[in-house]
Amino acid sequence: MGKVWLASSSPRRRELLEQVGIPFEVVTSTYEETNQCYGSPVELVERQAEGKAMAASVDGILQPVIGADTIVAYGNRVLGKPEDEENARRMLHLLSGKVHSVITGVCIRYGQCIHTFHCETKVHFYILSDDDIDAYITTGEPMDKAGAYGIQGKGALFVERIEGSYTNVVGLPVEMVARKLRNISEDKGMNE
Ligand SMILES: Cc1cn([C@H]2C[C@H](O)[C@@H](COP(=O)(O)OP(=O)(O)OP(=O)(O)O)O2)c(=O)[nH]c1=O
């Protein structure tokens, strides 16, 4: 199948593909994200993942193009990346001592075919003090991450346990992606 094209500016998604040895190139996507939830959180992330994959500047290529979108869902609230430090503080207060979901939508566009799926991980947070939250915000780590924390960084100290995929929380469920890519390439082989 050769290299996949990753329509993402997220360093985490690159690192995850590198970690498991999936060869890739990064391409830019002109898709404008929204956290307006017109349907369920799953519909939102899947639609945004499709938008990112479809808006990647790779017309006519024969390799798979991957777009992904990660959000935090708590009750009926959808948390994307915080707009500012105050917003990050509010998000972390909301998640303190509670269980939330991290949902990543993934779209793999391959020729005329679009394969869209999602992965959900439940994350249990310890109770966080105001001091914990303030100290964390000064690290700058929350600002480019959905839900205002990074499980792969200092945010790990907030997490009591997770149920489901760890890589999904970091931004790309690579175990699902690898399996889907293998299925896609096997189907393609059979159809040739
Ligand atoms: C919950 C959580 C999220 N995140 C990150 C993963 C995603 O990069 C980010 C959510 O933002 P996204 O909009 O999914 O992705 P992005 O804007 O970083 O990259 P692109 O749209 O170009 O693909 O939050 C972590 O790194 N660690 C975590 O623990």
The ligand as a Gaussian input file, in Angstrom:
#p B3LYP/6-31G(d) Opt

LIG

0 1
 C       -7.333000      14.254000      25.857000
 C       -6.042000      14.496000      25.105000
 C       -6.019000      15.170000      23.889000
 N       -4.847000      15.386000      23.233000
 C       -4.782000      16.106000      21.943000
 C       -4.891000      15.203000      20.714000
 C       -5.241000      16.184000      19.609000
 O       -4.025000      16.623000      18.977000
 C       -5.882000      17.355000      20.364000
 C       -7.324000      17.559000      19.935000
 O       -7.354000      18.367000      18.811000
 P       -7.769000      17.905000      17.354000
 O       -8.621000      18.991000      16.801000
 O       -8.340000      16.509000      17.360000
 O       -6.396000      17.824000      16.570000
 P       -5.311000      18.938000      16.288000
 O       -5.957000      20.282000      16.069000
 O       -4.254000      18.832000      17.360000
 O       -4.656000      18.434000      14.922000
 P       -5.318000      18.324000      13.445000
 O       -6.728000      18.885000      13.493000
 O       -4.428000      19.122000      12.547000
 O       -5.286000      16.850000      13.134000
 O       -5.842000      17.018000      21.760000
 C       -3.642000      14.920000      23.773000
 O       -2.577000      15.135000      23.179000
 N       -3.649000      14.241000      24.962000
 C       -4.791000      14.003000      25.671000
 O       -4.728000      13.374000      26.753000

